[in-house]
């Protein structure tokens, strides 16, 4: 009781407002609910005894933001990555430490956007979540674009979609099915149908530039039309995503709001804001800057890590980057699947995949256009084929509104096969000056002996 009083007293002092009723609380998306499964309740009893008000507020913020997650053990990787870069240690160490540092930062960005939503309302909060939900992937892509590493951008974004559709969803359905063998597992098909339609639209926008290049003759005669088609398709995808956000936040909001748990557990239930609006805003800006720094390290050292570990750039970008960068969100989806709350798990996996495919990818094409970089939506035959099969298999898996562990196992095995393919693959990206090559044929591949 004393602890609750301390928490409420600090929130009021920090400019916060304790929001506990469902009527005034902003709607919580599956993304928010998934991230909250890794949060810890903070005990501010000791902090409240600090006499200096400014120091008390600072310590309380540090405790809520830095220590308020079960992933706080990974925060030391951030200064270690900076030190490794500053002192010129092994580039592969910088790459590995940067990836570990990005894991808790991605979860904290979700926490901070949710805190800000308590003051701005559900609509602005939803827009924040729609743009910041995959901030890590977007920032990495922008830094890779600035260095003309177009293939790394394509690989990393493709990997995020594949990871969400097959690894996250597959693991969630498998674990949820095994944990609830004697319980019927159902979910709302309507949200899954909307996301599946958008993913199929994204697939069409990826297929046409690739097929257009093969149908148009030589590379020299089709390069510009393919690029123009990709840019036009990107504008269409962004418009469709804007309508999707309006659909999600206004007209059909009830389909996308995750229901709070009726039973007490160890997760933070989101009863109200625990930090003030301006504190949350400053922390969000600071976290974004740190993500930008680590993303620059990742982009600069990925080739060195590839050579040092004997792994292709495509494997690191498509498989390793999404797994580590979204580990917190993925873990949350699996936790809720264990509790037989598949609507939240599906909202995380399909929502993130849709956001990457319909927002981040076309946004990168438009940004590259502004920067004078020729990035198109042609992800090459093998990559686009993997994307197509993943979307189709996922759509078939979710068509009946019920789930069992066999569905999850099949999705997970599909991801294992695709991961094995890119593990043995060697593309021209692993050779110098890949970005200067103009190829009309499918990506040249060299397999391990």
N, C-alpha and C positions, 0 to 999 in steps of 0.2 A: 504494500500500500504506500509506503514511504517512497519506494522507487518510482511508482507511477506519479506521485506528487512532484518529485524532483524533475521527471521528464516533462510534465505539463508546465511546470514553472519555467523551465528553460525555454521551451518552445514559445511560450507567450513573450518571454523576454527577448527572444531572437526575432520577433516579428511574425511568428508562425500563428496558425490558427488550427486548433484541434478539431478535426472533422471526423465525426464518428457515425453519423446517420447515412444510410444508403441513398437517401434522397439528395443530400448535398455533396456526397462524395463523388468525384469524377469516375466514370466507367473505367474499369481495369481491363486491359487487353490481355490476351494470352501471353504476349511477350513480357508484360509487366509481372504477371503471375508467375511465369517461369523463372524470371530473374529473382523474384522475392523468395523463392525456395532456398536460395543460398545465402540469405541474409541472417544476421544475428541481432537479437535485441540487445541494446546497449544499456549498461548500468551506469547512470550518471551521478550516483550518490557521492563519489569522491570528487568529481568535477564540480559539483554544486557547492563544495566547501571552499573553493578557491576564492579569496577575497576580491581580487581584481576582476571587474566585470568583463573587460576586453579579453583578458587571458582566459577567463572562464568560458566565454563564448568560443574562442579559438580552440580550446581543448575539447569542448563539446562537439564542435564541428569535425575535428580530427577523429574523435572516437566514433562518430556516426558514419563518416565517409570512408575513413581508412580501415578502421577495425570493425565496421558494421557488416562485414561479409566473411563468409567461411573461406574465401580465397585470399584473405589478407596475408597469408603466409607467402604468397607469390609476389607481393609488392617489393621485397628487396631485390628482385631481379631487375627492376627498373634502374636504380643507381648502379648496379653491377654492369648492366649493358652500357650505360654512359661511361663508366670507368674503363671498361674493356675497349670502347671506341677511342677514348681520350688517350689511353696509354698504348694503343696500337697492338693489343693482344690479338689472338687468332680471329679472323673474320667469321669463322664458323661459330665461335663462342658469342660474338656480338649478335649473330643471327638467332641463335638458340635462346639467348637471354632476352632478346627483344620480343620474341614470340611468347615466352613465358610472361613477360611484363604486360603484354597486350591482353592476356586472359582476364585478370581482375579489372582492368580498365574498361573493357567492354561491358561487364556487369555493372560497374559503378555508373556508367553513362546512362544505362537504363534506369537505375535507382534515382539519379538526379533529375532526369526528365519526368519521372513520376512525381517527384517532390514538387517540381515547378508546376505540374498540372494541377496540384491542389489549390494554387493561387490563380492560375489562368483559366481554369475551367476545362471540361472534357474535350472541347473542340480543339483549342490550341494545344492542349496536352496530347491529343491524338495526332495532330500535325507534327509535333515534336517527335513523337514516337515513330511516325511514318518517315521522317527524314533522318533521325539519329539512330534508328534501330539497328542499322548496319553501317554505322559510322566508321568502324575499323576498316571494312572492305573498301569503302568509298575513299578514305584517306590514302590507303595503300595504293589504290588504283590511280589516284591523282598524282602521287609522287612518281609512280612508275611511268605515267604518261609524260610527266615533265622531263624524264630522262629517255624518252622515246623507246621505252621497253613495252611495246604494244602487246607482244605475245604474253608477257608476264601479266598484264592487265586482263587479257582474255582468259588465260589459264586460271587465275585466282578467282575471277567472277564465275566462271564455269564451275570451278570446284565448290564454291559456296552453294550454288543451286543443287549440284549433285549430292553434296553432303547433307543438306537439309531434306531433300526428297528421299534419299535412300538410307543414309547412315542414321540420321536423327529419327526420322519417322520409323524406319525399320527397327532400330533398337527400342524405341518406345513401344511399338506394337508387340515386339517379341517379349520384352520384360513385363509389359502390362498383361499380356496373355498368360505368361507363366505364373505371374503373381495372382491372377484372378481366374484360375482354371474352372472353378465351379460357379462363377458369376458371369452373367450375360454382359458383354461389352458392346455398348452402343454409343454413337456420336451423331451430332447434327450434320446431315449430309449437305445442307444448304451452303454453309460456309466453304466446305470442301469443293462443291461444284463451282462456286464463283472463282476460287483460286485456280482450279483446274482449267477453266475457260481462259483465264488470263495467261496461264502458262502455255496453253496451246497457241494463243495469239503470239506470245513471245517466240515460240518455236517456229511459227510461220515466218516471222520477221528475220529469224536466223537462217532458215532454209532457203528462202528466195535469193538472197545475195550469193550464197554458195552455188546454188543451181544456175543462177544467172551467169556466173563466171564460166561455168562449163558449157552452157548453151550458147555463149556469145563469141566463141572462137578464142583467139589468142589473148594473152594477158594484157598486151598493150592496148588492144581495142576495147577491152571490157573493164579495165581498172577504174576509170572515171565513172561510167554508168553504175558499176557495183557500189562505189563509194557514195554516189548520189542517192541510190536506192536505199542504202543503209542509213543515211542521214534522214531521208524522208520517213523511213520506217521508225527511226528513233523518235522523231517528232510525234508520230502516231502513237507510239507506246507511252510516251510521256503524257499525252492528252488522255489516253485510256487510264493511266495511273491516277491522274487528277480526278477523273470521274469515279474511279474506284475509291479514292479517299472520301469523296462526297457521299458515295454509297455507304461506305463504312462508318462515317461519323455522323451522318445526318439522316438519310432516308431509311437505312436498314441497320441502324446502330445495334439493335438488339441481337443481331446474328453474330456480332464480333465481340461482345462484352463477355468476358470470362466470369463465371459465377464464383463468388467467394466460397470458401470451404465452410461447411456447417459444423465441422468438428474442430476442436482445438488441436493444434500440432505445434511443431517447433519452428514453423516459418513465421515470418512477419506478415501479419494480416493486412497491413496497409490501412490501419484505422485512421491515420491522420499524418500530416506533415511533421517531420522531426527536425527539420532545419528551415530557416527563413528563405524567402524568395530570393533576395539578393545573394545570400550565402550560396544557395543552390546554383544560381546563375554564374557566380564567380568560380565555383568548383567545376561546373560544367565546361566553362571556357578553359580552365586550367587542365582538366582531364583531356580535352580535345587537343590542346597543344602538346601534351606529353604523348598522346597517341600519334600525333603528327611526327614527333621526333623519332619514336620507335619505328614508325612506318618507314621513315627515310632510311633508318638503319637496316631494316629488313630488305628494302629494295636494293640498297647499295651492296649488300653482302650475300644475296641469294645465289649469285654465280659462284662465289668463293665457297659457300657451303655446299653447293652442288658438286664442285670439283673435289672438295675435301672429303665428303661423305660417300662419293661414288654414286650419287643419285641425280637423276635428270632434273632440270629446272621445271619441266612439266609436272613431274611427280611432286616436287616440293610445293609448287603453286596450286595444283589441283587437289592434292590429298592432304599434305601436312598443314599448310596455311589455314584452310577452313576448319580443320579439326581443332587445332590449338587456339585459333583466334575466337572461335565460338563455343569453346568448351563449357563455359558457364551456362549459356543459354541451352545448350544441348543437355547438360546434366539436369537442368530444371525440367525439361520436357520429359525425360525418363522418370524423374521423381513423381511427377503427376500421373504418368502412365501406371506406375506401381499402385497409385491410389485410385485407379480406374476412372480418372478424369481425362478421357481421351480428347475431349473438345479443346482443352488447353494445350495438350501435346500437339494436336493437329494444327491448332492456331499458330503455334511457334514454328513448326516445320514448314507448313505451307505458306504462312504469312511472310516468313523470312525469304523463302525461295521466290515468292511473287515480288517482293520488294527489290530483290537483287535483279531479277529478270526484267521487270517492267520499269524500274526507276534507275537503279545504279548503272546498269549496262548502257541504256540509251543516253543517260546523263553523261557518261564518260565519252560516248561518241560525239555528243554536242560540244563538250569541253575540248576534246581533241580538235574538232572543227574550228573552234575559236582560237586555239593555239597554233593552228596551221599544220596539224599532224593528221596524217591520213589513216585513221582507224575506221574500219568497217565492221559489219556484223557477220562477216564470213569467218567462222571459227574453225574452218577446215573440216574434212569429211569425218575423220575419226571422232573428233570432239563433238561435232554437231550430231553425229549418229548416237553417241553416248547420251547426249542431252535428250534427244528425241525418244529413245527407248526408256529412259528414266521417267520422263513425264507420262508416257503412255502406260507403263507398268504401274506407276503410282495412281493414275486415274482409274485403271481397272481395279486396283486394290481397294479403293475407297468408294466403289460404286453402290454397294448395298447397305451402307450405314452400320455395319457390324464389324467386329474385329476378333481375331484370335491369333495365337502366337505363330501359326504357320505363315500368315501374311507378312508379319514382321521378319521372319526368317528369310523368306524369298527376297524381300527388299534388301536386307542386309547382305545376302549372298550376291545379289546383283552389284552392290557397291564393292564387295571384295574382288569380284571378277574385273570390274573397271579399274580398281586400284592396282591389281596385278598387271593389267594391260599397260598402264602408264608407268609402272615400275620397270618393266623390261623395255619400254620405248625409249628410243633416242631420236630426237627431232633436230632440225637445223638450229633451233634455239640454243642447243647446247654447244654450238660452234660459234666462233666470233662472227660479228657483222651480219647476224641473222636479219636484222631489220632492213638491211640494204638489198635483200634478195627479193625478186619478183617471181613468184612461182605460179604457173597455170595449172600444174598437175596437183593431185592430192599431196599432203605433207609427206615428204620423204622420211622413211622410218628406218632405223637400224636397231636390231634387237640384240640383247646380250647373248653372248655365245653360251 
